[in-house]
Every structure is written in C-alpha cells, then in structure tokens.
Amino acid sequence: MNVTVWNEFRHEKKHDAVKEIYPEGIHRVIADALTEHGYDVKTATLDEPEHGLTEDVLNNTDVLLWWGHLAHEEVDDAIVEKVQKRVWEGMGLIVLHSAHFSKIFKRLMGTGCDLKWREANERERLWVVDPSHPIADGIGEYIELDEEEMYGEHFDIPAPDELIFLSWFQGGEVFRSGATFKRGNGKIFYFRPGHETHPTYHNKQIQQVIANGVKWAAPTKRDYPVYGNAKPIEKLEGYKED
C-alpha cells in the first residue's frame, strides 16, 4: 500500500521549540513510524511544486495523511479539487489535528469544522469508545498524554459514521477526537492529537492508531461508480438511445 504524508512544514522552520521536537518535520516522524509498520511511504510539503501532490503522486497514493495549521489558505484550490476527486474515487484520507480547518476537510464535511481551543499544556485522556473498531486495535481503554492543546466541543462537523475516541482534558472539556466518514468510494479518519509544540507523534500508541487508520482507510477493490445518462440493462419498449 502506497502512503503519502503531507505537511505544511512551516512551524518546524519558524519556531525553534518545534524544530527541537521535529527537526526533520512532523511528516518525517509520521512517515518513519508508518514505514516501521510496513507501509511504502512518501512525503510531500506545501512549498514543493504543486504542494508535492502532482497528478502522478495522487494517482499512486492509496492513503493520504494531512497535517496543516498556519497556511490553510495557501493551499491551491485546484490541488484541493484533485484531492477531493481522488477521495471520491477511493483514496483514503487521514486528517490530523489542526487540519480540521484545512480546505480539503471543510470541503468534504460541508460544515465550518470550528471548535474551542486552548494552549495550556493540559493532560489529555483519549478514551476508546468503540473498542471493536479496527482503528483501536492494540490500544487499551485510553491513551494518556501528559501535555496537549485542548480542543473542545462543540466541534462543527456532520455526525460521524463512527466515533472511536473521545477526549477529556484537564480543564474539563471533552472532544470527539477520533471519527470516521465516507465520501464517495473513499474513507476518512479524523484524529485530533498532534499539536506541534508537543512530542505527540513520537508516542508509540499514537503511532499505532495512525497505522491502524491507514490500514482501515485503504481503498476497496472496486471501480468507481458510473454516473450520468445510463443505457437500460433490460430491453425497454419504446426506448431510443440519445
């Protein structure tokens, strides 16, 4: 399975605190973890030509992971349309942390995707609320993160097809942190943890969830449906082909 990890790669260049945690970028840590899980992984970043998401890259990507924060509006609409089309055709999409506000996620959800947030180095307890789901394989009752950014309800998304993780934060808020959706032939997994100033993506349990998500989001082995004017399968009296 071919996986592409996309990242803005801006925080790591601008902020020493982030660079210290992710010297080669958030995308590199995620890609290395997925490689250890046996996936064929490439990376792409915002400042590459076509944001690294050329026609060839997208056509050869089974699952795309997306991390963004500072520069959502810099993503070219034409690239967003290509990604959306590939999701409709069956490419899996994993949306990470602040990519809830990315153009592609908002377009696929059809809502504002807004939420409450706070940076206070709070403890997060990420509860598994669907222990039967394959994305939760290998995870106990919860994942505890000593420090994370708070995201709080209400999260302006459509009702998820499945809710797998629910977060509690030290300040009292809760958040739907692991949710799945289907669009066309494609499967989407939103996973909340991953603020750039915390080493969240170095956490083995977080890596396990992401690897499970990639496996779950893999394309099904069927063709994209044919739409538009359709010839009858059975003989119809009086039917004339246009």
Secondary structure by P-SEA (a helix, b strand, c coil): cbbbbbbccccccccaaaaaaccccaaaaaaaaaaaaccbbbbbccccccccccaaaaaaccbbbbbbccccccccaaaaaaaaaaaaabbbbbbcccccccaaaaaaacccbbbbbbccbbbbbbcccccccccccccccbbbbcbbbbbbccccccccccccbbbbcccccccccbbbbbcccbbbbbbccccccccccccaaaaaaaaaaaaaaccccccccccccccccccccccccc
